[in-house]
């Protein structure tokens, strides 16, 4: 089991413990958030263990599938499970104030800005597939492991910076976040088309690259489309609060 897969298993155990402690004290926690975290964590574990890990090492399509799971799909479940909120509910209030203080430091405000998160997330893909870094990854297991960590953390950071439910003081405006998301979606699609058209990375068989690029183009849009839906829903609630409340009150 890789270190990252082991971390995901441990995180799932801690998340479950947090939910159990809340319910034991008589406080509720949405079960759908627990299910989302569990599915995302287990997806990462499965993607990084044989036989999928073996497939990813020998076939670009397997590599792309692991990337889609670890960097794009799993972060949706991990972030929208609101693990920080769950943790803060299980610790003294002083930890919540410390968390807010930490987020308000200049380095973390810069790191958590949507533009920075987008550069780390999508920019990392451009660097990997349009330079020699992919070849380095094939010959350096340590670098390959580092890439898994990078893309999982960058995916979670981007998801949280754009529309994550956990507290984020001084979060930029919804319009800026939506703009960054749309630019990221376009950049992601353009990269997939370049990979398909120009056979990038060249270290892999051209047919496998084309199929992997197609998966990246079509499947990679789904998590970003979900984030766009969340932002548009927030926008509609902000602009039409009365009508939204009336609609939800009629919902059984």
N, C-alpha and C positions, 0 to 999 in steps of 0.2 A: 504494500500500500504506500503510495507516495505521501509526502508530508502534507501536501495540500488536501488530498483525499482524507487523510487522518484529521486534519484541522476541521474539515467540513463535518465529519462524524462527531467530533467533540463539540462543535458549535451547535449541532442539532440536539445533542444531549443536554447542553446548557440551556438551550431555548426551551426544550421540554420541561426542564427543571423549573425554569422561570414561570412557565404557564401553570405548572402544578402548584407552586408556592402561592401564586395569585389566587387560584381557585380554592386552595386550602384556607386562605384568609377571607374568603367570601367575596372576592372581587372577580369580575368577569373579564375574559379575554376572548376575542373572536376566534372561533375554531378555524375559520378560513385562513387566518394569518398563520396559524400553526401548520395547517396543511400546505400553504404556499412555501413556507420555509423548509418543511420536510421534503417536499418534492424537489425544490431547487437544490438543497444540500445533497440529496441522494442522486440527483442527476449529475452533479459534479463528481461524486464518488464513482459512479458507474462509468462516466466518460474517461476517468483517469486510471482505470484498472483494466486488465485484460478481460475480454478480447478487444475492446474498443481501443485501448491504448496501443496494443500491438498493431491494429489496423491503421491507426493514425501515424505510426512510425514508418509504415511501408507504403502508404497510399495517401495522396494529397486529399482525396475525398474524405478519408477518415480524419485527417488533420483538420479539415474545414468543419467537419461535424463536431469535433471536440471544441474548436474555437466558437462555433455558434452556441453550443451548450454552456461553456464556461464563461465566455465573455459577454454574451448577449441575452440568453434566455434565463440562465440561473440568476443573474443580478436582479431581474424583475421580481422573482419570488423572494429572494433574500432581502431586498430593500423594502418591498411593500409589506413584508411581514413585520416591519417596524421593530427590529430587535433592540434598538437603543431605547425606544419608549418602554418596551417590556423590561429592559434592564433597570431603567430609572424608577420604575414602579416597584422594584424589588430592593432598592437601596435607600438609605436616608436622603432627605431632601437636599442636604448639602452637596451631594454628588450631582444633582441636577444643576445647581448653581455653578459648580465647577465646570460642568460640561458646557454651559453657556459661555462662561468666561474663556474656556479653551477655544471655542469656535470663533470668538470675537478677536482672537489674536491675529495679527496681520498675516503671518505665514499661512494659517489655516483658512482665512478669508480668501486669500489668493488661490490656494489649492482647491477650495470647494466652489470657486466661481464656475458657472456653467461653461464659459469659454475655455478656461484652463482644463476642466474635466473633459471637454470635447477634444481638445488637442491631445491630451494623454490617451484618450480612448481611440478615436479615429486616426489621429496622427501616428499612433503606434502601429496601426495596420499598414499605413503607407510606408513607414520605415521598414517594416518586416518584409513586405512583398515587392517593393520597388528598389531595394538595395540588396547588398550581399548578406544581410542578416539572416535570411532564410537558410542559406547555405551553412552559415555558422551554427544555426540551430540544429541542423541535421548531424553535425559532427561534434556538438558539445551538449551532452546531457544536462550539465549544470545550467547552461544558458536556456535550454528548453524548459527546465523547471522554473527558472526565473520568469520566462515569458508567460507561463501559466499563472503565476502569482500576479504579474503585472496586469494581464488582461482581465482577470477576475476582479482585482481591486479597482482598476480603471473603469470597468463596466459598472461596478457598484457605486463608485464615486459619481459617474455621469448620471446614472439613474436617480441617485439621491439629489444631486445638484439641480436636475431638471424638474422632478416631481415627487421626490421621496416624502413619505409621511412623517419621518422622524424630524424633531425640531432642528431648524436651520436658521439661526438669527441672521438678520440683514440679507435675507434671500433676495436676489434681484427680481425685477418686475416680471410678471407673467409674460408680457410681450417679448421681453428680451430672451427669456428661457424658451419660448416657442420659436423665436427666430433662430436661436442656436440649434435647437433640435432639427428644424427644417434644413439648415445648412449641413448638419451632420448627416441627415438622411441622403441629401444630394451627394455629399462627398463619399459616403459609403457606396452608393450606387455607381458613381463614376469609377471608383477603384475597382469594383467588380467587373465593369465593362472593360477597363484597361487590361485587367488580368486575362479576361476572355479573349480580347482582340490581339494582345501582344505576347501571349504565352508567358505570363509571369506568375510565379517564379519559374525560371527556365530549368531548374534542377529536376523538375517533375515532368512526367509524361504529359504531352499536350492535351490528350483527351481527358485525363484526370483533372488537369488544371481547368479546362473548360467546364466540366461538370461541377467542380468545386466552386468556381466563380458563379455559376448559375445558382447554386444553393445559397451562396453568400448574398446574391442580389435579391432573390425572392424570399428566402427564409429570414434573412437579416433585417428585412423591413418590418417583420411582425412585431418584435419588441419595441421598435421605434414608433410604429403606428399605435401601439398601446399607450406609450407615453404621450403621444399627441392627443389621443382620446382623453386621457386624464387631464391634460392641460386645458383642452377645450371644455371639458365638463366644469373645471374650476372657473374658467372664464364665464360660462353661462350662468353659474351660480352667483358670480360677482355682479353681472349685469342684470340678471333677472331673478333676484332672490325671492320675490313674492311668488312668482309663477312656479319656480322650482319647489318651493315649500308646499304649495297647494298640490302639485303633482305627486310629491312623495307622500303627502297625507292621504291621498286617495289610493295609494298602492297598498294592497292587502299584505 
